[in-house]
Each structure stands twice: as structure tokens, then as C-alpha cells.
Amino acid sequence: MTRAHEPGAVTITHHVQGQGGVYTAEIEGESEEGYLEWQPADEEGVRVARTTVVPRPIGGRGVAAKLTERMVEDARREGFRIRPDCSYVAKKFDEHPDWSDLRA
């Protein structure tokens, strides 16, 4: 696990935007950021993972995985489920059967 004081450390933050939100990934020493956008679904207690974007200069470092894992952690803690409309998030759900209870 990378710690915040190490070069290249990834910090994930969640920002509410309107009724939806975005998880952003900042890498120490980099100007580019990755993000995962979500919006509420018509079904109560479900958030739709719409898109995950990691710019090429910061690709290949597991940024998209960290963004997805943070959303899953929040789902467990806050009690919502995730509809993975984003193909990357859907793939990660397929790779993690232990997340199946959170898939909407």
C-alpha cells in the first residue's frame, strides 16, 4: 500500500456534484488526475458508476482500480449498491465475486 508521503502516492477524494458525484485520484508529483463519475439511479439506494477516466500520462499505475475500490468501500460503509454502467467498473465487479452483494 502506498502511503501519502511517498513519491507517486495516490490520494482518492469524493466530491458530491449536484445529485451525483465524482471520485478523483491525485498522484503526488503529477498534474493529471483520474476520476470516476457516478449519478443516482432511479432505484433508491443505487448509484450508477458512469465513467472512469485515467489520462495516459498517469496510466498503468492502478489508478482506475483504486477509484473503483474506494467507491466499493463507500458502498459498504454507507449502504448503497452500484450499477456498473462503466465497462471498467463492470469488469472489476466480474473479477471480485466478493462484491456481488453490492452490484445493482
C-alpha positions as CSV (number, residue, x, y, z in Angstrom):
1,M,0.0,0.0,0.0
2,T,1.3,3.4,-0.9
3,R,1.5,6.0,1.8
4,A,0.7,9.6,1.3
5,H,4.3,10.8,1.9
6,E,5.8,8.5,-0.7
7,P,6.5,9.9,-4.2
8,G,3.8,8.9,-6.5
9,A,1.3,8.3,-3.7
10,V,-2.3,8.2,-4.9
11,T,-4.9,10.2,-2.9
12,I,-8.6,9.5,-3.6
13,T,-11.2,12.1,-2.7
14,H,-15.0,12.1,-3.2
15,H,-16.8,15.2,-4.2
16,V,-20.6,15.5,-4.4
17,Q,-21.8,17.3,-7.5
18,G,-25.5,18.0,-7.7
19,Q,-27.2,14.8,-7.0
20,G,-24.3,12.7,-8.2
21,G,-20.6,12.9,-7.6
22,V,-17.1,12.2,-8.7
23,Y,-14.1,10.3,-7.1
24,T,-10.8,11.9,-8.1
25,A,-7.4,10.4,-7.9
26,E,-4.4,12.7,-7.5
27,I,-0.9,11.4,-7.7
28,E,1.8,13.2,-5.9
29,G,4.1,15.0,-8.3
30,E,1.7,14.7,-11.3
31,S,-0.6,17.4,-12.7
32,E,-3.1,15.0,-14.3
33,E,-6.0,13.4,-12.3
34,G,-8.1,10.4,-12.8
35,Y,-11.8,10.2,-12.0
36,L,-14.8,8.0,-11.6
37,E,-18.2,9.8,-12.1
38,W,-21.5,8.5,-10.6
39,Q,-25.1,9.5,-10.6
40,P,-28.1,8.3,-8.6
41,A,-30.2,5.6,-10.3
42,D,-34.0,5.6,-10.4
43,E,-33.9,2.9,-7.8
44,E,-33.3,4.2,-4.3
45,G,-30.0,3.3,-2.7
46,V,-28.3,2.7,-6.0
47,R,-25.5,4.8,-7.6
48,V,-24.6,4.4,-11.3
49,A,-20.9,4.2,-12.0
50,R,-21.0,6.1,-15.3
51,T,-17.4,6.5,-16.4
52,T,-13.8,6.1,-15.3
53,V,-11.1,8.2,-16.9
54,V,-7.4,7.9,-16.3
55,P,-5.3,10.2,-18.6
56,R,-2.5,8.4,-20.4
57,P,0.4,10.2,-18.5
58,I,-0.8,8.6,-15.3
59,G,-2.0,5.3,-16.7
60,G,-0.6,1.9,-15.8
61,R,-0.4,2.6,-12.1
62,G,-3.7,1.1,-10.9
63,V,-5.5,4.4,-10.6
64,A,-8.8,3.2,-12.0
65,A,-8.7,0.2,-9.7
66,K,-8.1,2.5,-6.7
67,L,-11.0,4.7,-7.7
68,T,-13.3,1.7,-8.1
69,E,-12.2,0.2,-4.8
70,R,-12.9,3.5,-3.0
71,M,-16.5,3.5,-4.4
72,V,-16.9,-0.1,-3.2
73,E,-15.6,0.8,0.3
74,D,-18.0,3.7,0.4
75,A,-20.9,1.4,-0.7
76,R,-20.1,-1.0,2.1
77,R,-19.8,1.8,4.7
78,E,-22.8,3.9,3.5
79,G,-25.1,1.1,2.5
80,F,-25.7,1.8,-1.2
81,R,-25.4,-0.6,-4.2
82,I,-23.6,0.1,-7.5
83,R,-24.8,-0.3,-11.0
84,P,-21.6,-0.5,-13.1
85,D,-22.6,1.1,-16.4
86,C,-18.9,1.9,-16.9
87,S,-17.2,-1.1,-18.6
88,Y,-14.1,-0.9,-16.4
89,V,-16.2,-0.9,-13.2
90,A,-18.3,-3.8,-14.6
91,K,-15.0,-5.7,-15.3
92,K,-13.8,-5.2,-11.8
93,F,-17.1,-6.5,-10.4
94,D,-16.7,-9.6,-12.5
95,E,-13.1,-10.0,-11.1
96,H,-14.4,-9.6,-7.5
97,P,-17.2,-12.0,-6.7
98,D,-17.0,-10.8,-3.1
99,W,-18.5,-7.5,-4.3
100,S,-21.6,-9.3,-5.8
101,D,-23.8,-8.2,-2.9
102,L,-23.1,-4.5,-3.9
103,R,-24.0,-4.9,-7.6
104,A,-27.3,-3.5,-8.6
